[in-house]
């Protein structure tokens, strides 16, 4: 099913242009120019295509709007539905979202941008703090459920223990199996509504690239300890490209982001959460390495840049090694 086939279900007037957006790793995403304005169309990944997930998405955007926080809204079809079934792929659906104008960057460039992102996340968390909604969707693996990811990684490492694929990565596998459990966060941390995927490409900046207009891609919103969210955000913002074999930790960006968050959500974190923040960053960094290395073996989840890598497996291996290098630099600079 092509994008134009999905768009006939929406009352947006004549479609003038459909442009693929290649930044995302999970969904197939398109910028739509139509008579009624600009929109974002997504063909959802099979793991994220259940209608209940888009119901949750809509509920979150409504809560944010009520709190005065800008977010993409879900556009309903002519029949009032939130999604369109893909007639050629039963396990996939399509969704249309409002478009937030601005710019998206792929790598944090200044401490000012880190501060702006931190402030935006603080406002996002504060805006959802009173949300009473019960989330309907359940992901087999929430991006922050590090314990499940570690167990799955252990199972994959055991399954492929004697496979030829293991030899090039045995050192990395043994390192993660040994070190990751030592970084685990304590149980009993308070659960709050989190975004679930605060990589830098999910922030829409103004044209000058200095302030954040909105945080997008809300598929993974759920109730979770906020430290996992902040640890993953800082992982994304405070390093170079995640597949960089010499990935370095930028302490200045880290400090700016934390300052921005505190300004955006004053008093939101407890003293205990503030103390655990460096540990959360380290833990999520190694968890992400596990996710990439698991997909190196299974070769079925993350998207990859075919212009840069010969295969998804090669891309995931580079990402895993980049995250391990990043963690090692954190160990030197962040106590």
Backbone as numpy.savetxt, mean C-alpha at the origin, in Angstrom:
# Nx Ny Nz CAx CAy CAz Cx Cy Cz
-12.63 -8.48 -21.14 -13.48 -7.29 -21.14 -12.59 -6.04 -21.14
-12.85 -5.13 -22.05 -12.03 -3.94 -22.19 -12.57 -2.81 -21.31
-11.74 -1.81 -21.02 -12.21 -0.68 -20.20 -13.48 -0.04 -20.74
-13.57 0.13 -22.05 -14.75 0.78 -22.62 -16.01 -0.04 -22.41
-15.86 -1.37 -22.27 -17.02 -2.21 -21.99 -17.54 -1.97 -20.58
-16.65 -1.74 -19.64 -17.06 -1.44 -18.27 -17.69 -0.06 -18.18
-17.17 0.88 -18.94 -17.62 2.27 -18.82 -19.03 2.50 -19.33
-19.55 1.61 -20.16 -20.92 1.79 -20.66 -21.94 1.69 -19.53
-21.55 1.16 -18.38 -22.47 1.03 -17.24 -22.58 2.31 -16.43
-21.81 3.34 -16.78 -21.78 4.57 -15.98 -22.33 5.76 -16.77
-22.97 6.64 -16.05 -23.55 7.83 -16.66 -22.53 8.97 -16.62
-21.50 8.87 -17.45 -20.44 9.88 -17.46 -20.31 10.57 -18.82
-21.25 10.32 -19.69 -21.21 10.95 -21.01 -20.19 10.29 -21.92
-19.90 10.96 -23.01 -18.98 10.40 -24.01 -17.57 10.27 -23.43
-16.97 9.11 -23.65 -15.60 8.87 -23.20 -14.64 9.40 -24.26
-13.76 10.30 -23.86 -12.86 10.94 -24.81 -11.47 10.34 -24.85
-11.03 9.80 -23.72 -9.68 9.24 -23.68 -9.55 8.23 -22.55
-8.86 7.13 -22.81 -8.56 6.11 -21.80 -7.05 5.92 -21.79
-6.43 6.22 -20.65 -4.96 6.16 -20.55 -4.55 5.20 -19.44
-3.79 4.15 -19.74 -3.32 3.24 -18.68 -2.39 3.97 -17.70
-2.50 3.58 -16.42 -1.60 4.08 -15.37 -0.79 2.90 -14.89
0.52 2.99 -14.99 1.38 1.81 -14.75 2.03 1.77 -13.38
1.77 2.77 -12.53 2.49 2.82 -11.25 2.08 1.69 -10.31
0.78 1.37 -10.23 0.31 0.37 -9.28 0.80 -1.03 -9.58
0.91 -1.85 -8.52 1.40 -3.22 -8.67 0.28 -4.26 -8.69
-0.94 -3.88 -8.29 -1.98 -4.88 -8.08 -3.10 -4.78 -9.11
-3.82 -3.67 -9.14 -4.92 -3.50 -10.07 -4.44 -3.03 -11.45
-5.29 -3.22 -12.46 -5.09 -2.57 -13.75 -5.88 -1.26 -13.70
-5.19 -0.12 -13.85 -5.78 1.18 -13.58 -5.69 2.08 -14.81
-6.75 2.88 -15.02 -6.83 3.74 -16.19 -7.34 5.14 -15.79
-6.77 6.14 -16.39 -7.28 7.51 -16.28 -8.31 7.70 -17.39
-9.50 8.16 -17.01 -10.60 8.32 -17.95 -10.94 9.80 -18.10
-10.99 10.26 -19.33 -11.49 11.60 -19.63 -12.83 11.43 -20.33
-13.88 12.00 -19.72 -15.22 11.86 -20.27 -15.92 13.21 -20.25
-17.09 13.25 -20.86 -17.84 14.52 -20.91 -18.15 15.03 -19.50
-18.38 14.11 -18.56 -18.73 14.51 -17.19 -17.51 14.85 -16.34
-16.30 14.67 -16.87 -15.10 14.99 -16.11 -14.07 13.87 -16.18
-13.12 13.91 -15.26 -12.06 12.91 -15.20 -12.36 11.89 -14.10
-11.98 10.64 -14.35 -12.25 9.55 -13.41 -11.07 8.57 -13.42
-11.10 7.66 -12.46 -10.15 6.55 -12.40 -10.94 5.25 -12.50
-10.60 4.43 -13.48 -11.23 3.12 -13.66 -10.23 2.04 -13.28
-10.71 1.06 -12.52 -9.82 -0.03 -12.11 -10.45 -1.39 -12.40
-9.65 -2.26 -12.98 -10.00 -3.68 -13.04 -9.33 -4.31 -11.84
-10.12 -4.77 -10.89 -9.58 -5.18 -9.60 -8.92 -6.55 -9.68
-7.82 -6.68 -8.93 -7.13 -7.97 -8.83 -8.09 -9.00 -8.24
-8.04 -10.26 -8.71 -8.97 -11.27 -8.20 -9.01 -11.38 -6.67
-7.89 -11.16 -6.00 -7.87 -11.26 -4.55 -8.58 -10.08 -3.88
-8.85 -9.02 -4.65 -9.46 -7.81 -4.08 -10.72 -7.42 -4.82
-11.36 -8.37 -5.47 -12.47 -8.03 -6.35 -13.84 -8.26 -5.74
-13.94 -8.82 -4.54 -15.25 -9.08 -3.95 -15.97 -7.75 -3.71
-17.25 -7.66 -4.04 -17.99 -6.40 -3.87 -17.93 -5.83 -2.46
-17.80 -6.68 -1.45 -17.77 -6.18 -0.07 -16.58 -5.27 0.17
-15.50 -5.50 -0.54 -14.32 -4.66 -0.37 -14.59 -3.24 -0.86
-15.30 -3.11 -1.97 -15.64 -1.78 -2.46 -16.71 -1.13 -1.59
-17.57 -1.92 -0.95 -18.49 -1.36 0.04 -17.72 -0.72 1.18
-16.68 -1.40 1.64 -15.83 -0.84 2.69 -15.15 0.44 2.21
-14.68 0.40 0.97 -14.00 1.55 0.37 -14.92 2.78 0.41
-16.18 2.57 0.00 -17.14 3.67 -0.03 -17.43 4.19 1.37
-17.53 3.29 2.34 -17.81 3.71 3.72 -16.68 4.57 4.27
-15.44 4.20 3.95 -14.29 4.96 4.43 -14.28 6.36 3.81
-14.55 6.45 2.50 -14.52 7.76 1.85 -15.63 8.66 2.39
-16.76 8.08 2.72 -17.85 8.87 3.30 -17.48 9.40 4.68
-16.81 8.56 5.48 -16.37 9.00 6.81 -15.32 10.12 6.68
-14.39 9.96 5.77 -13.37 10.99 5.56 -14.00 12.30 5.11
-14.95 12.21 4.19 -15.61 13.42 3.70 -16.31 14.14 4.85
-16.96 13.39 5.73 -17.65 13.99 6.87 -16.67 14.69 7.82
-15.41 14.18 7.84 -14.38 14.77 8.71 -13.60 15.87 8.00
-13.97 16.16 6.76 -13.30 17.22 6.01 -11.99 16.80 5.39
-11.78 15.49 5.20 -10.55 14.96 4.61 -10.85 14.53 3.18
-10.12 15.04 2.21 -10.36 14.72 0.80 -10.00 13.27 0.49
-10.85 12.58 -0.25 -10.58 11.20 -0.67 -11.35 10.91 -1.94
-10.93 9.89 -2.69 -11.67 9.46 -3.87 -13.00 8.85 -3.44
-14.06 9.17 -4.15 -15.35 8.55 -3.90 -15.62 7.48 -4.95
-16.45 6.51 -4.59 -16.83 5.45 -5.52 -18.04 5.93 -6.33
-17.93 5.85 -7.65 -19.01 6.26 -8.54 -19.93 5.06 -8.79
-21.20 5.24 -8.55 -22.15 4.14 -8.76 -22.52 4.02 -10.24
-22.89 2.82 -10.63 -23.37 2.58 -11.99 -24.77 3.16 -12.16
-25.29 3.10 -13.37 -26.65 3.57 -13.61 -27.67 2.79 -12.78
-27.32 1.55 -12.43 -28.22 0.71 -11.63 -27.97 0.84 -10.13
-27.06 1.73 -9.75 -26.79 1.94 -8.33 -25.78 0.99 -7.72
-25.10 0.20 -8.56 -24.10 -0.75 -8.04 -22.74 -0.05 -7.88
-21.92 -0.60 -7.00 -20.59 -0.04 -6.76 -19.53 -0.65 -7.67
-19.81 -1.79 -8.26 -18.85 -2.46 -9.15 -19.56 -3.03 -10.36
-18.77 -3.37 -11.38 -19.27 -4.01 -12.60 -18.57 -5.36 -12.76
-19.34 -6.42 -12.92 -18.74 -7.74 -13.12 -18.06 -7.80 -14.48
-16.91 -8.45 -14.52 -16.18 -8.62 -15.78 -16.74 -9.84 -16.49
-17.36 -9.61 -17.64 -18.03 -10.70 -18.36 -17.06 -11.73 -18.91
-15.79 -11.37 -19.08 -14.82 -12.30 -19.66 -13.92 -12.94 -18.61
-14.04 -12.50 -17.35 -13.22 -13.06 -16.27 -14.04 -13.03 -15.00
-14.63 -14.17 -14.66 -15.60 -14.23 -13.57 -15.03 -13.78 -12.23
-13.72 -13.93 -12.06 -13.11 -13.61 -10.76 -12.70 -12.15 -10.66
-13.00 -11.33 -11.67 -12.57 -9.93 -11.65 -13.77 -9.00 -11.77
-13.61 -7.80 -11.20 -14.64 -6.78 -11.31 -13.99 -5.44 -11.64
-14.83 -4.48 -12.05 -14.37 -3.14 -12.38 -14.99 -2.14 -11.41
-14.28 -1.04 -11.19 -14.75 0.00 -10.28 -14.35 1.36 -10.84
-15.24 2.34 -10.70 -14.96 3.70 -11.14 -14.88 4.61 -9.92
-13.83 5.43 -9.88 -13.60 6.34 -8.76 -13.51 7.78 -9.26
-13.78 8.72 -8.37 -13.55 10.12 -8.72 -12.05 10.34 -8.87
-11.70 11.39 -9.58 -10.30 11.72 -9.83 -9.88 12.90 -8.98
-8.75 12.76 -8.28 -8.19 13.86 -7.50 -7.04 14.45 -8.30
-7.17 15.68 -8.78 -6.09 16.26 -9.58 -4.84 16.52 -8.76
-3.71 16.42 -9.41 -2.44 16.65 -8.72 -1.35 15.81 -9.35
-0.29 15.61 -8.61 0.85 14.84 -9.11 1.18 13.71 -8.16
1.74 12.66 -8.72 2.18 11.50 -7.93 3.67 11.32 -8.14
4.41 11.12 -7.05 5.84 10.88 -7.16 6.13 9.43 -6.81
7.23 8.91 -7.32 7.57 7.51 -7.08 8.68 7.35 -6.05
9.26 8.45 -5.63 10.33 8.39 -4.63 10.33 9.70 -3.85
10.40 9.60 -2.54 10.47 10.80 -1.71 11.74 11.58 -2.05
11.58 12.88 -2.27 12.70 13.68 -2.73 13.20 14.69 -1.70
12.33 15.14 -0.79 12.72 16.16 0.19 12.12 15.85 1.55
12.75 16.40 2.59 12.20 16.26 3.93 10.84 16.96 4.03
10.65 18.02 3.25 9.36 18.70 3.23 8.25 17.80 2.75
8.52 16.99 1.74 7.53 16.03 1.27 7.24 14.97 2.33
8.27 14.52 3.02 8.08 13.54 4.09 7.20 14.13 5.19
7.44 15.39 5.54 6.63 16.06 6.57 5.18 16.18 6.10
4.98 16.53 4.82 3.63 16.66 4.28 2.89 15.32 4.29
3.59 14.26 3.94 2.97 12.93 3.97 2.62 12.52 5.39
3.53 12.78 6.32 3.25 12.47 7.71 2.02 13.20 8.21
1.91 14.48 7.88 0.75 15.27 8.30 -0.53 14.73 7.68
-0.47 14.34 6.40 -1.66 13.80 5.73 -2.12 12.50 6.37
-1.19 11.65 6.75 -1.55 10.39 7.40 -2.15 10.68 8.78
-1.58 11.64 9.50 -2.15 12.00 10.79 -3.58 12.46 10.66
-3.85 13.30 9.66 -5.21 13.78 9.43 -6.12 12.63 9.01
-5.59 11.72 8.20 -6.35 10.54 7.76 -6.75 9.69 8.97
-5.80 9.38 9.83 -6.09 8.57 11.01 -7.07 9.28 11.94
-6.84 10.56 12.16 -7.72 11.32 13.04 -9.14 11.39 12.47
-9.25 11.51 11.14 -10.56 11.58 10.50 -11.35 10.30 10.63
-10.66 9.17 10.77 -11.32 7.86 10.88 -11.42 7.37 12.31
-10.95 8.18 13.26 -10.85 7.72 14.65 -12.21 7.34 15.24
-13.26 8.04 14.86 -14.57 7.75 15.43 -15.43 6.85 14.58
-14.86 6.21 13.59 -15.64 5.39 12.66 -16.18 4.13 13.35
-17.50 3.95 13.32 -18.14 2.80 13.97 -18.43 1.66 13.01
-18.12 1.87 11.74 -18.44 0.90 10.69 -17.74 -0.45 10.94
-18.47 -1.54 10.68 -17.89 -2.88 10.76 -17.48 -3.32 9.36
-16.20 -3.49 9.14 -15.71 -3.85 7.82 -16.23 -5.23 7.41
-16.70 -5.30 6.14 -17.33 -6.52 5.65 -16.34 -7.47 4.99
-15.32 -6.91 4.35 -14.38 -7.76 3.61 -13.34 -8.34 4.55
-12.85 -9.49 4.18 -11.76 -10.12 4.93 -10.71 -10.58 3.93
-9.50 -10.07 4.08 -8.41 -10.46 3.19 -7.70 -11.67 3.78
-7.35 -12.61 2.93 -6.61 -13.77 3.42 -5.32 -13.33 4.10
-4.69 -12.30 3.53 -3.48 -11.73 4.12 -3.60 -10.21 4.09
-3.89 -9.61 5.23 -3.85 -8.15 5.27 -2.39 -7.72 5.16
-2.10 -6.62 4.48 -0.70 -6.20 4.31 0.07 -6.02 5.61
-0.63 -5.82 6.72 0.07 -5.62 7.99 0.04 -6.86 8.89
-0.53 -7.96 8.41 -0.60 -9.15 9.25 0.72 -9.91 9.14
1.74 -9.34 9.76 3.09 -9.86 9.59 3.26 -11.28 10.12
2.51 -11.65 11.15 2.64 -13.01 11.69 2.20 -14.04 10.65
1.11 -13.75 9.94 0.66 -14.67 8.90 1.65 -14.73 7.75
2.20 -13.57 7.39 3.18 -13.56 6.30 4.42 -14.37 6.67
4.82 -14.27 7.92 6.01 -15.02 8.34 5.73 -16.52 8.30
4.56 -16.94 8.78 4.22 -18.37 8.75 4.15 -18.87 7.30
3.57 -18.06 6.42 3.50 -18.46 5.01 4.89 -18.54 4.40
5.76 -17.62 4.78 7.13 -17.63 4.27 7.87 -18.89 4.75
7.70 -19.24 6.01 8.31 -20.46 6.54 7.85 -21.69 5.76
6.55 -21.74 5.47 6.00 -22.89 4.73 6.59 -22.96 3.32
6.71 -21.81 2.67 7.28 -21.79 1.32 8.75 -22.17 1.34
9.48 -21.68 2.34 10.90 -22.02 2.46 11.09 -23.52 2.66
10.20 -24.13 3.42 10.27 -25.58 3.63 9.92 -26.32 2.34
8.89 -25.86 1.65 8.46 -26.51 0.41 9.54 -26.49 -0.65
10.27 -25.39 -0.74 11.28 -25.24 -1.78 12.71 -25.49 -1.28
12.82 -26.11 -0.12 14.13 -26.30 0.51 15.14 -26.97 -0.41
14.68 -27.92 -1.23 15.59 -28.67 -2.10 15.35 -28.37 -3.58
14.65 -27.30 -3.83 14.37 -26.89 -5.21 15.55 -26.07 -5.73
15.86 -26.16 -7.02 16.95 -25.33 -7.58 16.76 -23.83 -7.33
15.52 -23.39 -7.16 15.28 -21.97 -6.89 15.86 -21.51 -5.57
16.09 -22.45 -4.65 16.57 -22.08 -3.33 18.04 -21.67 -3.33
18.85 -22.25 -4.16 20.29 -22.03 -4.08 20.70 -20.55 -4.20
20.15 -19.76 -5.12 20.58 -18.36 -5.22 20.14 -17.50 -4.05
19.17 -17.99 -3.24 18.60 -17.13 -2.19 18.69 -17.77 -0.80
19.45 -18.85 -0.66 19.48 -19.55 0.62 19.96 -18.62 1.74
20.95 -17.79 1.47 21.45 -16.88 2.50 20.36 -15.90 2.96
19.61 -15.35 2.02 18.55 -14.41 2.37 17.43 -15.11 3.13
17.08 -16.31 2.72 16.02 -17.06 3.41 16.42 -17.35 4.84
17.62 -17.84 5.04 18.08 -18.16 6.41 18.16 -16.91 7.27
18.58 -15.80 6.68 18.65 -14.54 7.42 17.27 -14.13 7.91
16.27 -14.15 7.03 14.93 -13.72 7.41 14.30 -14.66 8.44
14.50 -15.95 8.27 13.95 -16.90 9.25 14.56 -16.69 10.63
15.80 -16.26 10.66 16.50 -16.07 11.93 16.20 -14.71 12.58
16.16 -13.66 11.79 16.13 -12.30 12.34 14.73 -11.73 12.49
13.83 -12.00 11.54 12.52 -11.37 11.59 11.77 -11.59 12.91
11.72 -12.81 13.46 10.98 -12.98 14.72 11.50 -12.10 15.86
12.77 -11.73 15.83 13.34 -10.91 16.90 12.84 -9.47 16.85
12.28 -9.06 15.72 11.80 -7.69 15.58 10.30 -7.56 15.84
9.62 -8.65 16.12 8.15 -8.64 16.23 7.67 -7.63 17.27
6.54 -7.00 16.99 5.95 -6.04 17.90 5.14 -6.77 18.97
5.00 -6.19 20.16 4.25 -6.85 21.23 2.77 -6.94 20.91
2.10 -7.90 21.52 0.66 -8.04 21.34 -0.07 -7.02 22.23
-1.34 -6.87 21.97 -2.14 -5.99 22.82 -2.12 -4.53 22.44
-1.51 -4.17 21.31 -1.52 -2.78 20.88 -2.93 -2.41 20.42
-3.38 -1.16 20.68 -4.75 -0.77 20.30 -4.96 -0.80 18.80
-6.15 -1.24 18.38 -6.48 -1.29 16.96 -7.26 -0.04 16.56
-6.88 0.52 15.40 -7.56 1.70 14.86 -7.74 1.49 13.37
-8.55 2.31 12.74 -8.74 2.19 11.29 -7.49 2.72 10.60
-6.88 1.88 9.78 -5.66 2.24 9.06 -5.90 2.13 7.56
-5.00 2.74 6.79 -5.10 2.72 5.33 -4.69 1.37 4.76
-3.54 0.88 5.17 -3.08 -0.44 4.75 -2.02 -0.46 3.67
-1.75 0.67 3.03 -0.76 0.66 1.94 -0.30 2.09 1.66
0.50 2.65 2.55 0.88 4.06 2.45 2.19 4.28 1.69
2.39 3.53 0.63 3.56 3.82 -0.20 3.40 5.19 -0.84
4.51 5.79 -1.23 4.52 7.17 -1.66 3.63 7.39 -2.89
3.45 6.38 -3.73 2.63 6.55 -4.93 1.14 6.61 -4.61
0.75 6.43 -3.36 -0.65 6.56 -2.96 -0.96 7.93 -2.38
-0.06 8.89 -2.59 -0.28 10.27 -2.16 -0.37 11.16 -3.39
-1.42 11.95 -3.44 -1.58 12.91 -4.53 -1.14 14.28 -4.01
-0.06 14.81 -4.58 0.47 16.11 -4.18 -0.15 17.21 -5.03
0.00 18.43 -4.55 -0.37 19.56 -5.39 0.63 19.66 -6.55
0.36 20.59 -7.46 1.19 20.68 -8.67 2.65 20.96 -8.35
2.90 21.66 -7.24 4.27 22.00 -6.86 4.97 20.85 -6.14
4.23 19.80 -5.78 4.82 18.65 -5.10 5.19 18.93 -3.66
4.50 19.87 -3.00 4.88 20.26 -1.64 3.83 19.87 -0.59
2.56 19.91 -0.93 1.52 19.54 0.04 0.69 18.41 -0.54
0.07 17.61 0.34 -0.70 16.44 -0.08 -2.17 16.81 -0.20
-2.75 16.52 -1.35 -4.18 16.78 -1.57 -5.05 15.64 -1.06
-4.57 14.40 -1.24 -5.37 13.24 -0.82 -4.50 11.99 -0.76
-4.95 11.03 0.01 -4.38 9.68 0.02 -5.36 8.79 -0.73
-4.86 8.01 -1.67 -5.73 7.20 -2.54 -5.51 5.70 -2.29
-6.26 4.88 -3.05 -6.18 3.41 -2.98 -6.49 2.90 -1.57
-7.77 2.86 -1.25 -8.21 2.52 0.10 -8.69 1.07 0.24
-8.24 0.19 -0.63 -8.71 -1.20 -0.62 -8.37 -1.95 0.66
-7.31 -1.57 1.32 -6.82 -2.35 2.45 -7.12 -1.70 3.79
-8.07 -0.76 3.81 -8.46 -0.16 5.09 -9.04 -1.24 6.01
-8.64 -1.20 7.27 -9.09 -2.19 8.24 -8.71 -1.68 9.63
-9.14 -2.39 10.63 -8.74 -2.05 12.00 -7.50 -2.86 12.35
-6.43 -2.15 12.68 -5.14 -2.78 12.94 -4.32 -1.85 13.84
-3.36 -2.38 14.57 -2.47 -1.49 15.33 -1.78 -0.50 14.39
-1.83 0.77 14.74 -1.36 1.81 13.85 0.16 1.76 13.64
0.90 1.12 14.53 2.34 1.04 14.37 2.74 0.28 13.10
1.95 -0.71 12.72 2.25 -1.42 11.47 2.10 -0.48 10.29
1.08 0.35 10.34 0.85 1.35 9.28 2.02 2.33 9.20
2.40 2.88 10.34 3.47 3.88 10.34 4.81 3.26 9.98
5.06 2.05 10.45 6.31 1.37 10.10 6.41 1.15 8.61
5.30 0.76 7.98 5.33 0.53 6.54 5.45 1.83 5.77
4.78 2.88 6.25 4.89 4.18 5.59 6.33 4.68 5.61
6.95 4.61 6.75 8.33 5.07 6.88 9.28 4.20 6.07
8.98 2.93 5.96 9.76 2.04 5.08 9.71 2.53 3.65
8.52 2.93 3.22 8.34 3.37 1.84 8.99 4.73 1.59
8.89 5.62 2.55 9.31 7.00 2.34 10.79 7.25 2.57
11.40 6.50 3.46 12.73 6.85 3.95 13.86 6.07 3.31
13.57 5.41 2.21 14.61 4.70 1.48 14.62 5.10 0.03
15.51 4.51 -0.71 15.54 4.72 -2.15 14.62 3.68 -2.79
14.75 3.44 -4.06 13.88 2.46 -4.72 13.98 1.12 -3.99
12.82 0.47 -3.79 12.81 -0.72 -2.95 13.62 -1.88 -3.55
13.93 -1.82 -4.82 14.75 -2.87 -5.43 16.22 -2.46 -5.55
16.60 -1.35 -4.90 17.98 -0.88 -4.91 18.83 -1.80 -4.04
19.84 -2.46 -4.59 20.66 -3.39 -3.78 21.49 -2.68 -2.71
21.61 -1.36 -2.80 22.34 -0.58 -1.81 21.39 0.42 -1.13
20.17 -0.02 -0.89 19.14 0.85 -0.32 19.60 1.44 1.01
19.45 2.76 1.16 19.91 3.46 2.36 18.74 4.10 3.10
18.88 4.20 4.42 17.87 4.80 5.28 18.14 6.29 5.44
17.13 7.12 5.17 17.26 8.57 5.27 16.68 9.02 6.61
17.55 9.26 7.58 17.11 9.63 8.92 16.42 10.99 8.94
16.83 11.90 8.05 16.21 13.23 8.01 14.75 13.12 7.57
14.48 12.27 6.59 13.11 12.05 6.14 12.29 11.43 7.27
12.89 10.50 8.00 12.21 9.85 9.11 11.77 10.88 10.15
12.70 11.73 10.56 12.37 12.74 11.58 11.29 13.70 11.08
11.39 14.12 9.81 10.41 15.04 9.26 9.02 14.40 9.20
8.96 13.14 8.80 7.67 12.44 8.70 7.02 12.30 10.07
7.80 11.95 11.07 7.26 11.80 12.42 6.77 13.15 12.95
7.51 14.22 12.69 7.08 15.56 13.09 5.77 15.93 12.41
5.67 15.64 11.11 4.45 15.93 10.38 3.26 15.17 10.93
3.47 13.90 11.24 2.38 13.08 11.78 1.89 13.64 13.12
2.82 14.01 13.98 2.46 14.56 15.29 1.65 15.84 15.14
1.98 16.63 14.11 1.23 17.87 13.87 -0.15 17.57 13.28
-0.25 16.54 12.43 -1.52 16.19 11.81 -2.48 15.49 12.75
-1.96 14.79 13.75 -2.79 14.05 14.71 -2.20 14.22 16.11
-2.30 15.42 16.68 -1.69 15.67 18.00 -2.24 14.71 19.06
-1.33 14.07 19.79 -1.72 13.19 20.89 -2.34 11.88 20.47
-2.33 11.56 19.17 -2.99 10.34 18.71 -2.25 9.09 19.17
-0.92 9.14 19.14 -0.11 7.99 19.57 0.12 8.03 21.07
0.11 6.86 21.68 0.46 6.77 23.10 1.98 6.84 23.25
2.45 7.07 24.47 3.89 7.11 24.71 4.54 5.78 24.34
3.86 4.68 24.61 4.39 3.36 24.27 4.52 3.20 22.76
3.52 3.64 22.02 3.57 3.55 20.56 4.72 4.39 20.00
4.93 5.55 20.56 6.03 6.40 20.08 7.38 5.72 20.31
7.54 5.06 21.44 8.81 4.36 21.73 9.04 3.20 20.77
7.97 2.55 20.34 8.07 1.35 19.51 8.19 1.66 18.01
8.09 2.92 17.65 8.06 3.26 16.23 9.30 2.80 15.46
10.53 3.00 15.96 11.70 2.49 15.22 11.66 0.98 15.00
11.21 0.26 16.03 11.11 -1.19 15.92 10.07 -1.58 14.86
8.98 -0.83 14.80 7.94 -1.11 13.81 8.49 -0.97 12.40
9.28 0.07 12.16 9.89 0.25 10.84 10.76 -0.94 10.48
11.59 -1.37 11.39 12.49 -2.49 11.10 11.71 -3.79 10.85
10.68 -3.98 11.65 9.88 -5.21 11.52 9.16 -5.27 10.18
8.53 -4.17 9.80 7.79 -4.15 8.53 8.74 -4.26 7.34
9.93 -3.69 7.45 10.91 -3.80 6.35 11.25 -5.26 6.08
11.51 -6.02 7.14 11.85 -7.43 6.95 10.63 -8.26 6.54
9.45 -7.87 7.03 8.23 -8.55 6.60 8.03 -8.38 5.10
8.29 -7.16 4.60 8.15 -6.91 3.17 9.16 -7.73 2.38
10.36 -7.87 2.91 11.35 -8.74 2.25 10.84 -10.17 2.16
10.17 -10.63 3.21 9.57 -11.98 3.21 8.51 -12.09 2.12
7.68 -11.07 1.99 6.61 -11.11 0.99 7.20 -11.20 -0.42
8.23 -10.39 -0.67 8.84 -10.42 -2.00 9.54 -11.76 -2.26
10.20 -12.28 -1.24 10.93 -13.53 -1.44 9.96 -14.71 -1.57
8.85 -14.64 -0.87 7.83 -15.67 -1.04 7.33 -15.69 -2.48
7.11 -14.49 -3.05 6.61 -14.44 -4.43 7.71 -14.78 -5.43
8.96 -14.67 -5.01 10.06 -15.17 -5.85 9.87 -16.66 -6.09
9.45 -17.37 -5.06 9.23 -18.82 -5.20 7.91 -19.12 -5.91
6.82 -18.47 -5.46 5.49 -18.83 -5.96 5.14 -18.14 -7.28
5.70 -16.96 -7.51 5.61 -16.27 -8.80 4.15 -16.07 -9.25
3.33 -15.46 -8.38 1.92 -15.33 -8.76 1.21 -14.10 -8.23
1.94 -13.13 -7.64 1.21 -12.03 -6.99 1.62 -10.64 -7.46
2.80 -10.20 -7.12 3.20 -8.82 -7.37 3.38 -8.54 -8.86
2.97 -7.32 -9.26 3.26 -6.87 -10.61 4.74 -6.55 -10.74
5.20 -6.38 -11.98 6.62 -6.11 -12.18 6.82 -5.35 -13.49
7.93 -4.66 -13.57 8.25 -3.83 -14.72 9.01 -4.66 -15.76
8.31 -5.01 -16.84 8.91 -5.87 -17.87 10.03 -5.15 -18.63
10.07 -3.82 -18.55 11.14 -3.09 -19.22 12.44 -3.16 -18.41
12.33 -3.45 -17.13 13.50 -3.47 -16.25 13.95 -4.89 -15.91
12.99 -5.81 -15.82 13.31 -7.18 -15.39 12.82 -8.20 -16.41
13.49 -9.31 -16.46 13.14 -10.37 -17.40 11.95 -11.19 -16.93
11.61 -11.10 -15.63 10.52 -11.90 -15.09 10.06 -11.31 -13.76
8.87 -11.71 -13.32 8.38 -11.33 -11.99 9.34 -11.86 -10.92
9.85 -13.07 -11.13 10.75 -13.68 -10.15 12.01 -12.83 -9.96
12.58 -12.35 -11.05 13.78 -11.51 -10.95 13.48 -10.20 -10.23
12.31 -9.63 -10.51 11.92 -8.37 -9.86 11.75 -8.58 -8.36
11.10 -9.67 -7.97 10.88 -9.92 -6.55 12.18 -10.21 -5.81
13.10 -10.85 -6.45 14.39 -11.11 -5.81 15.13 -9.79 -5.56
15.10 -8.91 -6.55 15.75 -7.61 -6.38 15.08 -6.81 -5.26
13.76 -6.87 -5.17 13.05 -6.16 -4.11 13.41 -6.71 -2.73
13.44 -8.03 -2.61 13.77 -8.64 -1.32 15.17 -8.24 -0.87
16.12 -8.29 -1.76 17.50 -7.92 -1.41 17.59 -6.43 -1.08
16.83 -5.61 -1.78 16.83 -4.19 -1.48 16.29 -3.90 -0.09
15.27 -4.65 0.34 14.70 -4.44 1.67 15.65 -4.91 2.77
16.36 -5.98 2.52 17.34 -6.45 3.51 18.47 -5.43 3.66
18.93 -4.88 2.54 19.97 -3.84 2.61 19.46 -2.62 3.37
18.21 -2.27 3.16 17.58 -1.13 3.82 17.55 -1.36 5.33
17.16 -2.56 5.75 17.12 -2.89 7.17 18.51 -2.78 7.80
19.51 -3.25 7.11 20.87 -3.19 7.65 21.33 -1.75 7.87
20.92 -0.85 6.98 21.28 0.56 7.17 20.48 1.18 8.30
19.24 0.75 8.48 18.45 1.21 9.62 19.13 0.82 10.93
19.66 -0.38 10.98 20.34 -0.85 12.18 21.51 0.06 12.56
22.17 0.60 11.56 23.31 1.48 11.83 22.89 2.87 12.30
21.76 3.36 11.79 21.39 4.77 11.98 20.24 5.01 12.94
19.45 3.99 13.24 18.23 4.18 14.02 18.25 3.27 15.24
18.33 3.86 16.39 18.37 3.10 17.64 17.10 3.31 18.44
